[in-house]
Amino acid sequence: MVRRTRLISRATAAATTLLLTTGPVPAAGAATPGPANPTAKRLNAYWTPARMAAALPAPAPPTAPTAPTAPTTAAAAPADGPRPGEFIPSSRSFDGIPPVGTFFWTDAGGTGRTCSASVVHSPDHDLVLSAGHCLKGYSGTAPERNLGFVPQYHDGLKPFGIFPVRSNGVYVPQEYYDKGEHAGAAYDFGFAVTEPNQDGERLEDAVGAVRLLTGTGWFHAPVRMIGYPGGAPKPLECLSWTTWWASDDPADPGTFERIACDGFVGGTSGGPMLVPWPGGWAVIGIIGGYHTGGNTPQISYSASFGSATRDLYDAATTGAPPAAPAS
């Protein structure tokens, strides 16, 4: 236990140093903006500070049905949450970084909704990464309903404007549609291809990007996690580390990254788990997966980024037809 405590202390100290010395990913540079985008202009007018502040987290999916079993004890229940005596790193609110922001959209009933997301480097400088359970309702020909991405949203501000999601530009794994949020928890990630903002700027040209890493396993330290709690004026960040988690809930099968950070509530789904990378940051996970990211504010999860994530990225960056729910 003493050795583990020392390792945690050293990891925390290293993470603090890296946070202080590693700046945001630089924007791509002097790219010439294209023509003004009227769709972005309309969304920019629609998403007023009041509407953004009132937006609610994406609704949680229904609880997965379970087969009848013998009576269980409390000890046998799925252990989603902090372990007894586990150290939980604290989070803090801040003004955010340019490549991380939040989606805003209106649901079928007209209620404003929000989910966290991050800009990942792509050939066309237009790609956003978030949770599959945030994006799955907008694939194919589904109505967009004022869907747009606001990088570094804070205090009612849109520092770089708003970037509409391209028609037919939402990519979620087919396995996630087919299996659902629970049985498909290991595929809870998605990409959205954006249009330029109201000034004609491409997303990555305006705000920079993080690198997508796949196949790096479950253990990472230090990790900087960022997310936007629903209704909060600013995002949260926390410094921690990820570990391996094998699901103990048959309804949500798979192996996931697990991270302890306090205060990550509804709305933070899709928020990135970042590791230092030359020139900025790389993303190794997003809040989602097991129990769509976790049932407590202290412990979050991510689907493991492997070949399925890379294949989905390749589809989104080459313009392949996106998957869609079975008709």
KAURLIN-V81804 format. One record per residue. N is the residue number from 1. PHI is phi in radians with two decimals (999 if undefined). PSI is psi in radians with two decimals (999 if undefined). NEAR is the number of other C-alpha atoms within 12 Angstrom. Layout:
n:phi:psi:near
N:PHI:PSI:NEAR
N:PHI:PSI:NEAR
This chain:
n:phi:psi:near
1:999:-0.67:9
2:-1.10:-0.77:8
3:-1.07:-0.76:9
4:-1.09:-0.72:12
5:-1.08:-0.72:13
6:-1.14:-0.71:12
7:-1.10:-0.73:17
8:-1.08:-0.75:24
9:-1.10:-0.75:21
10:-1.17:-0.71:18
11:-1.11:-0.71:24
12:-1.14:-0.74:26
13:-1.10:-0.74:19
14:-1.12:-0.71:24
15:-1.11:-0.72:28
16:-1.08:-0.75:23
17:-1.08:-0.78:17
18:-1.15:-0.66:25
19:-1.08:-0.67:27
20:-1.35:-0.44:15
21:-1.86:-0.27:16
22:-1.77:2.00:23
23:-1.47:3.11:22
24:-1.06:2.70:29
25:-1.08:2.25:33
26:-1.16:2.59:25
27:-1.17:2.84:28
28:-1.14:-0.35:25
29:2.08:-2.58:18
30:-1.51:0.97:14
31:-1.29:2.46:18
32:-1.42:2.15:15
33:-1.09:2.64:20
34:-1.52:-2.89:16
35:-1.17:2.73:17
36:-1.01:2.51:20
37:-1.80:1.94:25
38:-1.16:-0.53:19
39:-1.12:-0.78:30
40:-1.13:-0.65:34
41:-1.09:-0.72:24
42:-1.14:-0.80:22
43:-1.13:-0.65:34
44:-1.08:-0.65:33
45:-1.29:-0.63:20
46:-1.19:-0.78:23
47:-1.48:1.38:36
48:-1.28:2.86:23
49:-0.94:-0.67:22
50:-1.16:-0.76:17
51:-1.16:-0.68:25
52:-1.15:-0.72:41
53:-1.14:-0.51:28
54:-1.54:-0.13:24
55:-1.12:2.44:33
56:-1.77:2.75:32
57:-1.04:2.72:36
58:-0.97:2.41:36
59:-1.10:2.49:26
60:-1.23:2.50:24
61:-1.20:2.77:22
62:-1.05:2.60:13
63:-1.11:2.38:17
64:-1.18:2.43:22
65:-1.21:2.61:16
66:-2.14:2.56:13
67:-1.27:2.60:10
68:-1.04:2.34:7
69:-2.40:3.04:9
70:-1.13:2.69:8
71:-0.95:2.42:10
72:-1.89:2.74:10
73:-1.69:2.93:9
74:-1.04:-0.61:8
75:-1.17:-0.42:10
76:-1.56:-0.13:12
77:-1.19:2.67:14
78:-0.96:2.34:24
79:-1.63:1.06:21
80:-1.50:1.89:29
81:2.47:-3.14:28
82:-1.20:2.56:23
83:-1.41:2.74:15
84:-0.97:2.19:8
85:1.36:0.08:8
86:-1.21:2.39:18
87:-1.30:2.22:22
88:-1.99:1.88:27
89:-1.03:2.50:31
90:-1.42:2.78:22
91:-1.99:2.87:26
92:-2.44:2.61:23
93:-1.50:2.57:24
94:-2.72:3.14:20
95:-1.44:-0.02:26
96:1.53:-3.14:37
97:-2.22:2.65:43
98:-0.98:-0.68:38
99:-1.39:0.00:47
100:-2.06:2.39:53
101:-2.78:-2.66:49
102:-2.47:2.53:58
103:-1.43:2.51:54
104:-2.16:2.46:48
105:-2.76:2.94:41
106:-1.94:2.38:31
107:-1.39:-3.10:25
108:-1.06:-0.43:16
109:-1.59:0.02:9
110:1.56:0.06:16
111:-1.39:2.34:20
112:-1.20:2.40:32
113:-2.25:2.82:40
114:-2.63:2.61:46
115:-2.63:2.61:52
116:-1.42:2.80:55
117:-2.90:2.96:53
118:-2.48:2.64:57
119:-1.47:2.18:52
120:-1.91:2.54:45
121:-1.07:2.38:37
122:-2.62:2.77:31
123:-1.01:-0.63:21
124:-1.69:0.10:25
125:1.01:0.76:33
126:-2.51:0.34:41
127:-1.96:2.38:48
128:-2.14:2.45:57
129:-1.92:2.33:56
130:-2.64:-2.96:52
131:-1.44:2.56:51
132:-1.08:-0.63:51
133:-1.26:-0.25:48
134:-1.44:-0.64:48
135:-1.75:-0.28:49
136:-1.09:-0.43:39
137:-1.34:0.00:34
138:-2.14:0.29:38
139:-1.42:2.86:34
140:1.04:-2.28:26
141:-1.68:0.24:20
142:-1.06:2.52:21
143:-1.11:2.45:21
144:-1.35:-0.54:30
145:0.87:1.03:28
146:1.11:0.57:36
147:-1.38:2.12:43
148:-2.67:2.80:51
149:-1.94:2.28:50
150:-2.00:1.81:49
151:-1.25:2.47:42
152:0.89:0.67:39
153:-1.01:2.35:45
154:-2.88:2.52:32
155:0.94:0.64:22
156:1.34:0.12:27
157:-1.75:2.62:26
158:-2.10:1.44:34
159:-1.04:-0.48:25
160:-2.10:0.26:33
161:1.43:-2.76:40
162:-2.26:2.49:46
163:-2.03:1.91:49
164:-1.11:2.66:43
165:-1.51:2.29:39
166:-1.09:2.52:35
167:-1.01:2.31:26
168:1.08:0.55:30
169:-1.94:0.29:39
170:-1.80:2.21:48
171:-2.07:2.01:52
172:-2.24:2.48:45
173:-1.02:2.49:40
174:-1.02:-0.61:32
175:-1.07:-0.56:28
176:-1.23:-0.71:37
177:-1.12:-0.78:33
178:-1.23:-0.68:20
179:-1.63:-0.45:21
180:1.62:3.03:33
181:-1.09:-0.54:41
182:-1.59:-1.07:37
183:-1.11:-0.45:29
184:-1.72:0.38:32
185:-0.98:-0.55:42
186:-1.21:-0.14:47
187:-2.02:0.45:46
188:-1.47:1.26:50
189:-2.68:2.80:54
190:-2.87:2.83:55
191:-2.17:2.61:50
192:-2.24:2.27:49
193:-1.60:2.21:46
194:-1.79:2.81:41
195:-1.66:2.90:39
196:-1.09:2.82:39
197:-1.36:-3.03:39
198:-1.13:-0.34:30
199:-1.67:0.07:25
200:1.48:0.18:27
201:-1.49:2.40:34
202:-1.30:2.64:43
203:-1.00:-0.98:50
204:-1.17:-0.53:40
205:-1.12:-0.57:34
206:-1.43:-0.67:35
207:-2.19:-0.08:43
208:1.41:-2.92:39
209:-2.81:2.87:43
210:-1.83:2.80:41
211:-1.56:2.46:35
212:-1.55:2.15:36
213:-1.94:2.33:30
214:-2.25:2.71:22
215:1.25:0.44:19
216:-1.76:0.09:23
217:1.49:-2.87:24
218:-1.86:-0.34:29
219:-1.73:2.04:23
220:-2.46:2.42:29
221:-2.78:2.40:31
222:-1.40:2.77:35
223:-2.19:2.29:41
224:-1.85:1.97:48
225:-1.81:2.36:56
226:-2.26:2.39:49
227:-2.74:2.78:57
228:-1.91:1.75:54
229:-1.09:2.40:40
230:-1.00:2.25:33
231:1.46:-0.16:32
232:-1.40:2.55:32
233:-1.31:-0.33:28
234:-2.39:2.78:32
235:-1.35:2.93:40
236:-1.89:2.63:37
237:-2.35:2.68:34
238:-2.62:2.52:39
239:-1.88:2.16:38
240:-2.73:-2.62:41
241:-2.64:2.72:38
242:-1.84:2.61:37
243:-2.34:3.04:27
244:-1.44:2.41:22
245:-2.37:2.05:33
246:-1.65:2.16:25
247:-0.99:2.37:29
248:-1.89:0.24:19
249:-2.03:1.92:26
250:-0.99:-0.42:22
251:-1.27:-0.44:26
252:-2.16:1.24:37
253:-1.29:2.76:28
254:2.25:3.13:27
255:-2.04:2.44:28
256:-2.41:2.82:39
257:-1.42:2.45:39
258:-2.16:2.40:41
259:-2.48:2.40:50
260:-1.71:2.12:38
261:-2.75:2.30:38
262:-1.44:2.53:32
263:1.60:0.12:32
264:-1.57:1.66:43
265:-1.84:-2.95:37
266:-0.93:2.43:35
267:1.82:-0.45:46
268:-1.42:-0.17:49
269:-0.89:2.41:55
270:1.54:-0.19:52
271:-1.12:2.51:50
272:-1.43:2.62:53
273:-1.82:1.95:53
274:-1.91:2.53:47
275:-2.15:2.62:39
276:-1.03:2.48:34
277:-2.54:2.57:25
278:-0.87:2.11:16
279:1.55:-0.07:19
280:2.86:-2.04:29
281:-2.41:2.75:38
282:-2.25:2.62:37
283:-1.82:2.26:43
284:-2.05:0.02:49
285:-3.11:2.91:56
286:-2.44:2.67:56
287:-1.16:2.02:58
288:2.92:-2.80:54
289:1.42:-2.12:46
290:-0.96:2.13:48
291:0.91:0.68:43
292:0.82:0.66:49
293:1.96:-0.15:49
294:2.06:2.59:42
295:-1.70:0.00:26
296:-2.21:2.73:25
297:-1.28:-0.20:29
298:-1.62:-0.48:29
299:-2.17:2.27:40
300:-2.15:2.84:49
301:-2.35:2.87:53
302:-2.50:2.49:48
303:-1.06:2.52:55
304:-1.23:2.31:40
305:-1.48:1.87:37
306:-2.33:-2.53:26
307:-1.11:-0.59:19
308:-1.15:-0.65:25
309:-1.18:-0.78:37
310:-1.12:-0.71:27
311:-1.10:-0.68:25
312:-1.18:-0.71:36
313:-1.03:-0.80:39
314:-1.07:-0.70:24
315:-1.10:-0.75:27
316:-1.19:-0.56:36
317:-1.57:-0.16:28
318:-1.92:0.00:19
319:1.35:0.37:25
320:-1.13:2.66:17
321:-1.06:2.28:22
322:-1.26:2.70:33
323:-1.16:2.92:31
324:-2.70:2.77:26
325:-1.07:2.62:22
326:-1.09:2.39:13
327:-1.40:999:8
